[in-house]
């Protein structure tokens, strides 16, 4: 890391706004603000009360006025970073904010790197790594459930779960080591190898329960890749436009209008759908359309949900049935949606109650379609905690492997306890990488480089 630990940066997004904020954090932050900011009460910042706001003028080194601003003071360790911290709330003019930052840097601070304020909070013990990543997930959350999960992680839900597993591993390891150091008659309760295996298996089950939440957690966080397919003029582009409530895709009566895939995103309350409108599948001699149809099949391969549109006025064709067979072979989740219900009689609609009928043109029936999507992806009883990070998933898989190896070798009487405890210690160490009790510089770089420079 760079030696100068007093860091500063603009922490609000680029562009004009009512208010822009600059954060300064580190041992020189109060000294810098004393030279830059002239509070109307004329009192030095060292004498000022923490967690209070002060109004005054921001001035250049030559004494000329830069702006009138509100300054918030946070004395360490009771600040976000754990260090003395100042936040300047100035007018949200990018030029003004850059000029203020220049003056701060001239007075001895350095510009923060990506995620460095949060990194400092971690190094000062204010947050563990799961909470730091919870902050990033909160910033990026695109739906209600994703926000709920990220805030839960920020509050320490995953940290507590990992701590509990770690505690059980330590207790089991300590017992085994005690049996090595002391004879049986000096230990209050002696456990057989079978009883020890049961305790270890309980820890494995807890780890498994967490691992099982990963796929759902990933969908909640990243969104569901939802591919719209169907024959030309089945209404795929009309459905995309209805979802977005705008004319995103060109619609004509001519078949094959969509040549390339169109990608958009919509929020469905608790879920995010990453919509892909594709070229209609059919036999064609048009070279460009052929490329578009090939892309349709590529998108089907990566789809987490396929919305298969059928022209309800024509019904299922031979080509449609071939595509259904293709989806079944790929074991894809799909919804068969009958479009153009405005062309059908009420009698026909009433005969097929179980079908999903919509009119993409008139945006009718979309509520039923959205409800069916939620039924597929939202669990009836949601978990308190979902894993949503590949880093956690890979580490917990290693934890499970270590525990399984321990249980397997425990059944062998010829392997002494001191060798068996190695596997428990491996599992404990892997858990410590999740929370950050153990870390490498490479791990921190990988995590905090995902942050913006203002966080």
QUICOR-V239117 format. One record per residue. N is the residue number from 1. RES is the residue in one small letter. PHI is phi as a letter, one per 40 degrees, with the letter a starting at -180 (NA if undefined). OMEGA is omega in whole degrees, -180 to 180 (NA if undefined). Layout:
n	res	phi	omega
N	RES	PHI	OMEGA
N	RES	PHI	OMEGA
//
This chain:
n	res	phi	omega
1	x	NA	178
2	x	c	-173
3	x	c	-177
4	x	c	-175
5	x	c	175
6	x	c	-173
7	x	b	-179
8	x	a	174
9	x	a	172
10	x	c	-174
11	x	b	175
12	x	b	-176
13	x	c	178
14	x	c	178
15	x	h	-179
16	x	c	180
17	x	a	-180
18	x	c	-177
19	x	b	172
20	x	b	-174
21	x	b	174
22	x	b	179
23	x	b	174
24	x	b	-177
25	x	a	180
26	x	i	-172
27	x	c	-180
28	x	c	-172
29	x	c	-180
30	x	c	179
31	x	c	180
32	x	c	-177
33	x	c	177
34	x	c	-179
35	x	c	-175
36	x	c	-170
37	x	b	-180
38	x	b	-179
39	x	c	-178
40	x	c	178
41	x	c	174
42	x	g	-177
43	x	c	179
44	x	c	-177
45	x	c	179
46	x	c	-179
47	x	c	-176
48	x	c	-179
49	x	c	179
50	x	c	178
51	x	f	176
52	x	b	178
53	x	b	-178
54	x	b	-179
55	x	c	179
56	x	a	-178
57	x	b	173
58	x	c	-176
59	x	b	174
60	x	c	-180
61	x	c	178
62	x	c	177
63	x	g	-179
64	x	c	-175
65	x	c	175
66	x	b	-178
67	x	a	167
68	x	c	-173
69	x	a	174
70	x	b	-178
71	x	b	177
72	x	b	-174
73	x	b	178
74	x	b	180
75	x	c	178
76	x	c	5
77	x	c	-176
78	x	c	178
79	x	a	-179
80	x	d	-178
81	x	c	-174
82	x	g	177
83	x	b	172
84	x	d	-174
85	x	b	178
86	x	b	174
87	x	b	-179
88	x	b	177
89	x	b	-178
90	x	b	174
91	x	c	-174
92	x	c	175
93	x	c	-177
94	x	d	179
95	x	c	180
96	x	c	-178
97	x	c	178
98	x	c	179
99	x	c	178
100	x	c	180
101	x	c	177
102	x	d	-180
103	x	c	179
104	x	c	180
105	x	c	177
106	x	c	-179
107	x	c	171
108	x	h	177
109	x	c	172
110	x	b	-178
111	x	c	-177
112	x	c	174
113	x	c	-180
114	x	d	177
115	x	g	-171
116	x	c	177
117	x	c	179
118	x	c	177
119	x	c	179
120	x	c	176
121	x	c	177
122	x	c	-178
123	x	c	178
124	x	c	176
125	x	g	179
126	x	c	-179
127	x	a	168
128	x	c	-174
129	x	c	179
130	x	c	178
131	x	c	176
132	x	c	179
133	x	c	174
134	x	c	176
135	x	c	-180
136	x	c	179
137	x	c	178
138	x	c	178
139	x	c	-174
140	x	c	-176
141	x	d	-176
142	x	b	178
143	x	a	-173
144	x	c	-178
145	x	c	179
146	x	c	178
147	x	c	180
148	x	d	-179
149	x	c	-179
150	x	c	178
151	x	c	177
152	x	c	178
153	x	c	178
154	x	c	178
155	x	c	173
156	x	h	-177
157	x	c	180
158	x	c	179
159	x	d	-179
160	x	c	-180
161	x	c	-180
162	x	c	179
163	x	c	-180
164	x	c	178
165	x	c	179
166	x	c	-179
167	x	c	179
168	x	c	177
169	x	c	180
170	x	c	-179
171	x	c	180
172	x	c	179
173	x	c	180
174	x	c	179
175	x	c	-179
176	x	c	179
177	x	c	178
178	x	c	179
179	x	c	177
180	x	c	-174
181	x	c	-175
182	x	b	176
183	x	c	-176
184	x	d	-175
185	x	c	178
186	x	c	179
187	x	b	-174
188	x	d	-179
189	x	b	-179
190	x	c	-179
191	x	b	175
192	x	c	178
193	x	c	179
194	x	c	179
195	x	c	177
196	x	c	179
197	x	c	178
198	x	c	179
199	x	c	179
200	x	c	-180
201	x	c	175
202	x	c	178
203	x	c	179
204	x	c	-180
205	x	c	177
206	x	c	178
207	x	c	178
208	x	c	-180
209	x	d	177
210	x	c	-179
211	x	c	-178
212	x	c	-179
213	x	c	-171
214	x	c	-176
215	x	c	178
216	x	c	179
217	x	c	179
218	x	c	178
219	x	c	180
220	x	c	-176
221	x	c	-170
222	x	c	-178
223	x	g	-176
224	x	b	177
225	x	c	-172
226	x	b	-174
227	x	b	177
228	x	c	180
229	x	b	180
230	x	i	178
231	x	c	178
232	x	d	179
233	x	g	175
234	x	c	177
235	x	h	-179
236	x	c	-179
237	x	c	177
238	x	c	178
239	x	c	177
240	x	d	180
241	x	c	179
242	x	c	177
243	x	d	-175
244	x	c	-175
245	x	f	176
246	x	a	180
247	x	c	-178
248	x	c	-179
249	x	b	178
250	x	c	-180
251	x	b	174
252	x	b	177
253	x	c	-180
254	x	c	178
255	x	c	177
256	x	g	180
257	x	c	-180
258	x	c	-180
259	x	c	-178
260	x	b	-180
261	x	c	176
262	x	b	-177
263	x	b	177
264	x	a	-179
265	x	b	175
266	x	b	178
267	x	b	-180
268	x	b	-176
269	x	f	-175
270	x	c	-175
271	x	b	173
272	x	b	177
273	x	b	174
274	x	c	-173
275	x	c	175
276	x	b	175
277	x	c	-174
278	x	b	176
279	x	c	179
280	x	c	-180
281	x	c	177
282	x	a	174
283	x	c	-179
284	x	a	176
285	x	b	-179
286	x	c	-176
287	x	c	-179
288	x	c	180
289	x	c	178
290	x	c	178
291	x	c	179
292	x	c	180
293	x	c	176
294	x	c	178
295	x	c	177
296	x	d	-180
297	x	c	176
298	x	c	-180
299	x	c	177
300	x	d	-180
301	x	d	-176
302	x	c	-176
303	x	c	171
304	x	c	172
305	x	a	175
306	x	b	172
307	x	b	-174
308	x	c	-178
309	x	c	177
310	x	b	173
311	x	c	-174
312	x	c	-180
313	x	c	180
314	x	b	-178
315	x	g	-179
316	x	c	177
317	x	c	177
318	x	c	179
319	x	c	178
320	x	c	-178
321	x	c	176
322	x	c	179
323	x	c	177
324	x	d	178
325	x	c	178
326	x	c	179
327	x	c	179
328	x	c	179
329	x	c	180
330	x	c	-178
331	x	f	-179
332	x	c	170
333	x	c	-180
334	x	a	174
335	x	b	177
336	x	c	-173
337	x	b	-180
338	x	c	-176
339	x	c	178
340	x	g	179
341	x	c	178
342	x	c	178
343	x	c	-177
344	x	b	176
345	x	c	178
346	x	c	-179
347	x	c	179
348	x	c	-180
349	x	c	-177
350	x	c	179
351	x	c	-175
352	x	b	-174
353	x	c	-175
354	x	c	-178
355	x	c	172
356	x	c	180
357	x	b	176
358	x	b	166
359	x	b	-179
360	x	c	-179
361	x	c	-177
362	x	b	178
363	x	f	176
364	x	b	180
365	x	g	-178
366	x	c	-180
367	x	c	179
368	x	c	179
369	x	c	-180
370	x	c	178
371	x	c	179
372	x	c	177
373	x	c	179
374	x	c	179
375	x	c	-179
376	x	c	-168
377	x	b	-180
378	x	c	179
379	x	c	-179
380	x	c	177
381	x	b	-177
382	x	c	178
383	x	c	175
384	x	c	-175
385	x	a	175
386	x	b	168
387	x	c	179
388	x	b	-173
389	x	b	-179
390	x	d	179
391	x	d	179
392	x	c	-177
393	x	c	-179
394	x	c	180
395	x	c	-179
396	x	c	173
397	x	c	177
398	x	c	177
399	x	c	180
400	x	c	180
401	x	c	180
402	x	c	-180
403	x	c	178
404	x	c	177
405	x	c	178
406	x	d	-178
407	x	c	-178
408	x	c	-178
409	x	c	178
410	x	c	-179
411	x	c	179
412	x	c	-177
413	x	c	-176
414	x	c	179
415	x	c	-177
416	x	c	-176
417	x	c	-177
418	x	c	176
419	x	c	-180
420	x	c	-178
421	x	c	178
422	x	d	-179
423	x	c	178
424	x	c	180
425	x	c	175
426	x	c	179
427	x	c	180
428	x	c	-179
429	x	c	180
430	x	c	176
431	x	c	-179
432	x	c	175
433	x	c	178
434	x	c	-177
435	x	c	180
436	x	g	173
437	x	c	169
438	x	b	179
439	x	a	173
440	x	b	178
441	x	c	180
442	x	c	178
443	x	c	180
444	x	c	178
445	x	c	-179
446	x	c	-179
447	x	c	-170
448	x	c	174
449	x	c	177
450	x	c	-180
451	x	c	172
452	x	c	-176
453	x	c	-179
454	x	c	-178
455	x	b	NA
//
